[in-house]
């Protein structure tokens, strides 16, 4: 099977278009993924920026406490420290929980101050050595050798909240170490910054201390006693989030490394609707192109076959026309010869008529000549017709009347002829021949018996169609036939001939003699004409 170049080109273009569409869809989906990722990164970045503002508040609190204690002439009592703490919190508008503890060099609580309470947890006089591990105690001992502010891992407080324990060393005026102060500030204050913003409900955040300890706004999960019965509803483990979906940043809070991760609670899925629609439309367009191309090829093939068939038909038609021309020529020749033969017979009858002295014989020969002429006229009309088959009835009738009038007519006869036949009415040769013989007998009979020299004579002929048959009406104003005339038993050759001819036309004859002598013949053509 030969594959056209056009088909190869179309297939190549469709494949190329499919690859291009795939590339466009991939690019679109990649842009959507970047859009989703960029939104996550922006939310995470904005939260980190806000969190740094919270760290600044922590720094302000701790630094102010350290500066106040350092610059006070006498180390403040718990009441004095509480008063200063309330003033400081009012200035910076800090409303979250904070507890400030003073611990001596032996790690024993000297006092515990909160904005609204003193030693609420009842820790005064309690030693930290029994509460903290050895590593933590050693870190505190090391702290008392420096002047730094340091923050340790978050702790679950007995007050029911989680806090960042800040620590810095305190001295007397002689620079002797008096122990260290331990402000514990609510971690929720800092972590709340991550949940601000319009898209808060869409994202979850993870807070990790020392790479393993989970921190929330209510609890730190470091395997210590948890006093807070409330859990953070935004805890990342409440959502089914894959580790790979988090992005991370680190914050250093006074030496404490806090790892912060952000992720979608439910990662948005890239809609495939556009891709499906694009593929669907491309499939429809491709299918349409293929169908159109198929129809084009089919139409082209049909046109080629049609042209070939037309060529063959034209060739056959040319051959048929040649054959038809030969046949028409032959038929014309046949009609011409038949007409000539009939004229020859008519001539012979004329010779016999001239030689005969018997008037009856002459009359019979004359009628025979008329009948022969009516049939010869049919062949003459067929010879001259285009179809060689059909004859114009009115023209034939007029010529037949002229001939009969010429042969047997009477000079100076006052005759009024009326012919009512449609100009376009045609019959086949056999039908016309029968009608001609019938008319010949009727007209001849009128000339012999009906027409008179002393009156105005009338002759009317009409042929018209009535439903599925035709009617020939012939009438004259003669005296007509006797009443109750028996046509079937008539010995008249003319009458018998009329009945035989009418029967051949599948018809019947009716006669009436009211105002005029009228013959009415119902008939059907022997062969249906193409003009019907």
VOTILUM-606461 format. One record per residue (C-alpha): residue in one letter; x, y, z. Coordinates in steps of 0.05 Angstrom, whole numbers, padded with zeros to 5 digits, always signed. Each point is the difference from the previous one (the first is absolute). Example, Ala and Ser with C-alpha at 12.3 -4.5 7.8 and 13.67 -1.06 7.14 Angstrom:
a+00246-00090+00156;s+00027+00069-00013;
***
This chain:
x+00000+00000+00000;x+00029+00066-00022;x+00005+00052+00056;x-00007+00072-00025;x+00049+00054+00020;x-00059+00041+00026;x-00018-00055+00050;x+00072-00006+00024;x+00002+00076+00008;x-00065+00002+00040;x+00022-00057+00045;x+00067+00034+00012;x-00034+00067+00016;x-00049-00033+00048;x+00057-00037+00036;x+00040+00065+00003;x-00062+00037+00026;x-00011-00054+00053;x+00072+00006+00024;x-00006+00076+00002;x-00066-00005+00038;x+00033-00048+00050;x+00057+00050+00009;x-00049+00057+00011;x-00039-00040+00051;x+00064-00021+00036;x+00022+00073+00002;x-00067+00022+00026;x+00000-00053+00055;x+00072+00018+00018;x-00021+00073+00007;x-00058-00021+00044;x+00048-00041+00044;x+00046+00059+00006;x-00059+00045+00017;x-00020-00047+00056;x+00072-00006+00025;x+00010+00076-00004;x-00061+00011+00042;x+00026-00048+00053;x+00069+00033-00001;x-00030+00070+00006;x-00045-00021+00058;x+00060-00032+00035;x+00044+00061-00013;x-00053+00048+00025;x-00009-00042+00064;x+00076+00000+00012;x+00002+00076-00007;x-00057+00007+00050;x+00033-00049+00047;x+00063+00042+00002;x-00043+00056+00028;x-00021-00047+00057;x+00073-00017+00013;x+00014+00075+00005;x-00054+00004+00055;x+00034-00058+00036;x+00066+00035-00005;x-00029+00064+00026;x-00031-00035+00060;x+00062-00039+00020;x+00049+00057-00015;x-00042+00049+00040;x-00002-00047+00060;x+00074-00011-00003;x+00014+00074-00006;x-00047+00017+00057;x+00031-00050+00048;x+00070+00021-00020;x-00014+00074+00011;x-00040-00007+00065;x+00043+00023+00060;x-00027-00058+00041;x-00020-00067-00029;x-00076+00004-00007;x-00046-00038+00044;x-00056-00042-00029;x-00050+00056+00012;x+00045+00051-00033;x+00012-00045-00059;x-00074-00014-00008;x-00015+00074-00001;x+00053+00013-00053;x-00024-00060-00040;x-00071+00027-00003;x+00024+00069-00020;x+00043-00031-00055;x-00056-00044-00027;x-00046+00060-00002;x+00050+00041-00040;x+00010-00053-00054;x-00073-00023+00004;x+00018-00072+00013;x-00060-00040+00024;x+00025-00072-00002;x+00026-00042+00058;x+00069+00013+00030;x+00033-00026+00064;x+00067+00028+00026;x+00039-00044+00048;x+00062+00019+00040;x+00045-00061+00013;x+00063+00001+00043;x+00067-00030-00020;x-00020-00066+00032;x-00061-00004-00046;x-00051+00012+00054;x-00061+00044-00014;x+00004+00065+00040;x-00066+00027-00027;x-00048-00008-00058;x-00036+00062-00026;x-00059+00005-00048;x-00038+00064-00018;x-00058-00019+00046;x+00031-00049+00048;x+00062-00016+00041;x+00024-00072+00005;x-00065-00027-00028;x+00031-00067-00016;x+00031-00005+00069;x+00071-00007-00024;x+00034+00046+00051;x+00055-00040+00034;x-00005-00058-00050;x+00065-00022-00033;x+00005-00009-00075;x+00050-00055+00007;x-00055-00050+00012;x-00043+00028-00056;x+00050+00007-00057;x+00049-00049-00030;x+00075+00005+00012;x+00014+00029-00069;x-00048+00057+00013;x+00030+00015+00068;x+00070+00002-00030;x-00025+00048-00053;x-00027+00045+00054;x+00065-00003+00038;x+00036+00021-00064;x-00050+00056-00011;x+00018+00031+00068;x+00071+00009-00026;x-00023+00045-00057;x-00041+00062-00008;x-00041-00027-00058;x-00075-00009-00007;x-00016-00071-00017;x-00063-00038-00015;x-00009-00074+00013;x-00049-00049-00030;x-00074+00017+00013;x-00032-00030+00062;x-00070-00020+00022;x-00016+00043+00061;x-00044-00020+00058;x-00042+00061-00014;x-00025-00037-00062;x+00037+00033-00057;x+00065-00010-00038;x+00055+00052+00005;x+00068+00020-00025;x+00048+00000+00060;x+00048+00059-00006;x+00059+00003+00047;x+00052+00052+00017;x+00049+00009+00058;x-00011+00052+00055;x+00054+00034+00042;x+00004+00046+00060;x+00035+00067-00002;x+00066-00034+00016;x-00012-00044-00061;x-00010-00062+00041;x-00044-00052-00032;x-00067-00002+00035;x-00028-00055-00045;x-00042+00008-00062;x-00068+00027-00021;x-00046-00047-00040;x-00056+00038-00036;x-00047-00051-00032;x-00042+00031-00056;x-00061-00033-00030;x+00020-00033-00067;x-00070+00012-00026;x+00015+00074-00008;x+00055-00014-00050;x-00035-00058-00036;x-00065+00039-00009;x+00036+00044-00051;x+00000-00060-00047;x-00075-00006+00001;x-00015+00072-00019;x-00020+00018-00070;x-00058-00012-00048;x+00024-00070-00022;x+00011-00027+00070;x-00052-00055-00005;x+00033-00027-00063;x+00069-00014+00031;x+00030-00040+00057;x+00065+00017+00035;x+00051-00045+00034;x+00046+00024+00056;x+00059-00045+00018;x+00052+00011+00055;x+00066-00036-00006;x-00025-00036-00063;x-00043-00049+00040;x-00045+00035+00050;x-00068+00024-00025;x-00022+00067+00027;x-00072+00026-00002;x-00035+00060+00029;x-00027-00042+00058;x+00050-00057+00011;x+00072-00019-00013;x+00006-00075-00014;x+00067-00013+00034;x-00021-00060+00042;x-00009+00042+00063;x-00064+00007+00040;x-00054+00038-00037;x-00044+00044+00045;x-00042+00033-00054;x-00062-00040-00018;x-00012+00043-00062;x+00033-00021-00065;x+00015+00044-00059;x-00053-00012-00055;x+00051+00023-00052;x+00051-00053+00020;x+00027-00026-00066;x-00010-00072+00019;x-00074+00012+00001;x+00004+00002-00076;x+00026-00052-00049;x+00059+00038-00027;x+00059-00033-00034;x+00068+00020+00025;x+00020+00017-00072;x-00054+00053-00002;x+00032+00043+00054;x+00048+00057-00013;x+00047+00020+00058;x+00035+00060+00028;x+00041+00008+00064;x-00004+00055+00053;x+00054+00010+00052;x-00031+00025+00064;x+00056+00018+00048;x+00039-00061-00020;x-00060-00047-00005;x-00009-00027-00070;x-00074-00003-00017;x-00016-00037-00065;x-00065+00023-00031;x-00037-00035-00056;x-00062+00020-00040;x-00045-00042-00045;x-00070-00003-00029;x-00048-00036+00045;x-00028-00030-00063;x+00045+00012-00059;x-00039+00029-00058;x-00006-00046-00059;x+00012+00027-00069;x-00065-00005-00038;x+00002-00044-00061;x-00064+00029-00028;x+00036+00047-00047;x+00046-00056-00023;x-00060-00047-00011;x-00038+00055-00038;x+00062+00016-00042;x+00011-00074-00017;x-00075-00008-00015;x-00002+00060-00046;x+00064-00021-00034;x-00029-00070-00009;x-00064+00029-00029;x+00039+00047-00047;x+00046-00057-00021;x-00058-00047-00012;x-00036+00054-00039;x+00062+00012-00043;x+00007-00075-00012;x-00074-00007-00018;x+00003+00061-00046;x+00063-00027-00033;x-00033-00069-00007;x-00062+00031-00030;x+00045+00042-00046;x+00037-00062-00023;x-00065-00038-00008;x-00031+00057-00039;x+00062+00005-00042;x-00002-00075-00013;x-00075+00004-00016;x+00012+00058-00047;x+00054-00039-00034;x-00045-00060-00006;x-00057+00044-00022;x+00043+00033-00054;x+00022-00069-00023;x-00072-00023+00000;x-00021+00062-00038;x+00055-00011-00050;x-00024-00072-00009;x-00073+00022-00003;x+00017+00054-00051;x+00037-00051-00041;x-00059-00048+00005;x-00048+00057-00016;x+00041+00018-00061;x-00003-00072-00022;x-00074-00003+00015;x-00012+00064-00037;x+00035-00029-00060;x-00042-00063+00006;x-00063+00041+00012;x+00015+00043-00060;x+00007-00063-00043;x-00065-00028+00029;x-00036+00066-00010;x+00025+00003-00071;x-00023-00072-00011;x-00068+00014+00031;x-00009+00063-00042;x+00019-00040-00061;x-00051-00053+00020;x-00056+00051+00010;x+00020+00034-00065;x-00003-00065-00038;x-00066-00021+00033;x-00029+00068-00019;x+00025-00008-00071;x-00026-00071-00004;x-00068+00024+00024;x+00001+00056-00051;x+00017-00051-00053;x-00059-00043+00023;x-00043+00062-00001;x+00024+00015-00071;x-00016-00071-00022;x-00070+00008+00030;x-00008+00065-00038;x+00018-00036-00065;x-00051-00054+00015;x-00051+00053+00018;x+00011+00034-00067;x-00007-00065-00038;x-00063-00022+00037;x-00068+00019-00025;x-00037-00027+00061;x-00017+00058+00048;x-00002-00047+00060;x+00070-00024-00016;x+00024+00072-00010;x-00030+00020+00067;x+00033-00059+00036;x+00067+00016-00033;x-00008+00073+00020;x-00013-00019+00073;x+00060-00047-00001;x+00044+00055-00027;x-00024+00046+00056;x+00014-00053+00052;x+00069-00014-00029;x+00015+00074-00001;x-00020+00007+00073;x+00050-00054+00018;x+00053+00028-00047;x-00009+00068+00032;x+00017-00032+00067;x+00066-00026-00028;x+00014+00067-00031;x-00010+00034+00068;x+00043-00052+00035;x+00054+00009-00053;x+00001+00075+00015;x-00005-00004+00076;x+00061+00007+00044;x-00015-00061+00043;x-00022-00042-00060;x-00055-00024+00047;x-00050+00055+00018;x-00045+00040-00045;x-00033+00067+00013;x-00074-00018-00002;x-00030+00066-00020;x+00048+00011-00058;x-00013-00071-00025;x-00076+00009+00006;x+00001+00065-00040;x+00041-00031-00056;x-00044-00062-00001;x-00062+00043-00008;x+00032+00040-00056;x+00017-00064-00037;x-00070-00030+00007;x-00030+00066-00021;x+00046+00001-00061;x-00016-00072-00019;x-00074-00005+00012;x-00021+00071+00015;x-00051+00039-00039;x+00018+00068-00029;x-00038+00061+00026;x-00024-00040+00060;x-00016+00047+00058;x+00037-00037+00055;x+00021+00028+00068;x+00054-00043+00033;x+00017+00004+00074;x+00059-00038+00030;x+00010+00002+00075;x+00065-00036+00014;x+00057+00025+00044;x+00060+00021-00042;x+00046-00040+00046;x-00041-00064-00001;x+00040-00057-00030;x-00011-00075-00008;x+00042-00057-00023;x-00002-00024-00072;x-00047-00059+00012;x-00050+00041+00039;x+00002+00056-00051;x-00009-00050-00057;x-00062-00029+00033;x-00028+00070+00014;x+00015+00020-00072;x-00038-00059-00029;x-00059+00014+00046;x-00001+00074-00019;x+00008-00019-00073;x-00062-00044+00003;x-00041+00052+00038;x+00020+00059-00045;x-00012-00041-00063;x-00068-00020+00027;x-00017+00073+00014;x+00018+00021-00071;x-00042-00055-00029;x-00062+00003+00043;x-00001+00063+00044;x+00025+00059-00040;x-00048+00035-00048;x+00011+00056-00050;x-00060+00040+00022;x+00018+00011+00072;x+00057+00019+00047;x+00035-00064+00019;x+00039-00009+00065;x+00053-00049+00021;x+00030-00001+00070;x+00058-00043+00025;x+00027+00002+00071;x+00048-00043+00039;x+00011+00011+00075;x+00023-00037+00061;x-00049-00024+00053;x+00034-00029+00061;x+00039-00062-00022;x-00026-00002-00072;x-00014+00044-00061;x-00065+00016-00037;x-00008+00011-00074;x-00064+00038-00017;x-00021+00005-00073;x-00064+00035-00021;x-00034+00030-00061;x-00068+00032-00013;x-00025-00054-00046;x-00063-00042+00010;x+00041-00055+00033;x-00013-00073+00007;x-00069-00030+00011;x-00024-00007+00071;x+00018-00066+00034;x+00054-00012-00053;x+00036-00066+00017;x+00074+00014-00009;x+00022-00071+00018;x-00044-00031-00055;x+00014+00054-00051;x+00024-00024-00067;x+00034+00066-00013;x+00075-00011-00009;x+00014+00070+00028;x-00040-00013+00064;x+00032-00068+00010;x+00069+00031-00011;x-00015+00055+00052;x-00021-00052+00052;x+00062-00043-00013;x+00046+00060+00005;x-00034+00025+00064;x+00008-00069+00031;x+00074+00001-00018;x+00005+00065+00039;x-00032-00034+00061;x-00059+00046-00010;x-00074+00001-00016;x-00044+00041-00046;x-00064+00036+00018;x-00048+00034-00049;x-00052+00053+00011;x-00044+00040-00047;x-00031+00056+00040;x+00018+00067-00031;x+00056-00030-00041;x+00023-00068-00023;x+00055-00014+00051;x+00050-00057+00006;x+00036-00003+00067;x+00058-00049+00007;x+00034-00013+00067;x+00070-00027-00009;x+00069-00010+00030;x+00065+00010-00039;x+00033-00065-00021;x+00067+00026+00024;x+00009+00055+00053;x+00034+00060-00030;x+00061+00033+00032;x-00041+00064+00003;x-00053-00029+00046;
***
